[in-house]
């Protein structure tokens, strides 16, 4: 008799749960749907931009450069909506390991508003113009000529000295290449409100 009561009690509890599940499902779905909205609000202080220049920029990492950016995705910052295509005014400024873009203003719809946002550090790299195959070949040519000249001064010219000079020229040219920050026209630069 006792086991029948427990069985009936368990069946009643299971039945109640099954009846209430459809009522709980919309609430669970709402809670799940609210999570992305919270994340979207947290990212409102992010401004996605690209360079307004049509050519690749090669910027020294120890100088400040004033360039404009273009907003690539509509966003809201500090309660203000920045439409896609708005122009951001600011500059690339020296930072540890490269440059950081610091935004000071945005212009859209004929008006200008102040901004206080910055990018992460855009890291510098060996200047690709100095490490291209053509640049290395030029350095190797200079090295080969140096090797031939040294061999001429010291006497006997042979292939090993010329090839050694070419290898040394190529290596020195690649090692001594300047470090620059390269900004491609379509490269995304993410600014965060400060």
ZIKALIN-V894238 format. One line per field, one symbol per residue. burial: + if it has 9 or more other ideal C-beta (glycine too) atoms within 8 Angstrom, else -. A space follows every 10 residues. Layout:
burial->???
This chain:
burial->---------- ---------- ---------- ---------- ---+++++++ +-+---+-+- +---+-++++ +---+-+--- -++--+++++ +++----+++ ++++++++-- ----+-+++- ++-++++--+ +---++++++ ++++++++-+ +--------- ++++++++++ -+++--+--+ +++-+---++ +++-
